[in-house]
């Protein structure tokens, strides 16, 4: 003989989902956490390589994808979108506005 299971109401289901569970480990001291953060390795930022990107893009006519591959081969883990954003951020505001006004926006895939 089959038994019926009582269905939970929406309120009961919601209450069950929102019940918090105490963390298994104590919350770390902010000072200790700050010290641990200082010991972390520095993350590569594309903006650190803007001059390299400008040379490869402007003088050598590399695509953003080709620049990313070139940097990857030298141990800099960036993708074409990282390279594109760094390049665009390096362009002065008035020059960027002029590019938009003339329809010369750059595709990150280019």
N, C-alpha and C positions, 0 to 999 in steps of 0.2 A: 504494500500500500504506500502510495506517495504522500509525502507531507508537504504542506504549503509553507513557503517561507514568507513571512510578513514583509511587505515592501516598506522601505523607509520613506517618510515624507521628505519633501525638498528641504524643509527646515532641519530635520534630523540629519540628512546627508550633509548639508552645509555645515552644521555644527561639528560633525565628525571631521570634516576636511580642514576646518579652521583651528582645531585644537592644536596648540603648540606643544612640541616635545622639548624637554629641557636638553640643552646641548650635552653631548657625551663628555666633552672636555671643558674645563673652565675657560672663561674668556681671558685672552692674554693681556698682560699689562701693556699699556700704550708705549711706555718707554722701551720695554723689551722688543715690542713689535717694530718701533722706529729703528732700533739697532739692527734688527734682522733685515729691515728694508735697505739700510745702508750697505749691507754686505752682499746684496743681490748684484748680479752682473748688469752692466749698462746695456740697455736695449738700443739697437741700431736705429737711428732716425734718419729718414731720407734728407731732411734739411741739413744734416751734417755734410752731405755730399752734393749740395746744390752747385758748387763751382764745377765739379766733375760732370754733373748732369748738363750744365750749361755748355760746357766745352763739347761734350759728345753730341748734344742736340743741335747747337748752333753752328759749330765749326765742322763737325764730322757728319752731320745730317743723319744721326742714328734715330731710329724710332724709339718710343718709350719702352716698348717691349725689348728691343735690342739692347738698350741701356740697362734694363733690369737684368738681362742675361749676362751682359758684360760685368756688372757689379756682382752678380751671384758667383761668377767664375773666380772672383777675387775675394770671396768670403763675406760679401755684404748681402744679407738675405732680404732683398726688397723685390716687390713685384712691379709690374708696369703702372699700376694705379698709384702706388707709393711714389714712384718716380714722377708721374704726371702731377700729382698734388704738390710735391715739393717744387717742381718747375713753375707751376702756376702761382704758387705762393711767393716765389722769388721775383715775379714780374711786378713792377711798380703799379700802383692803382690807376694812374692816368693812362698808362700804356695798355693795361688790361681793359679799361673802358673803351679805348680807341679800337682795340681788337674786336670787342663785342659790337661796337657801332658799325664797323666795316664788315661784320660777319666772318671774321677770321678766328673764330673759336677753334680750339685744338681738340681733337679726339684723343682720349687716352690710349686708344688702340693703335694710333698712328705712331 
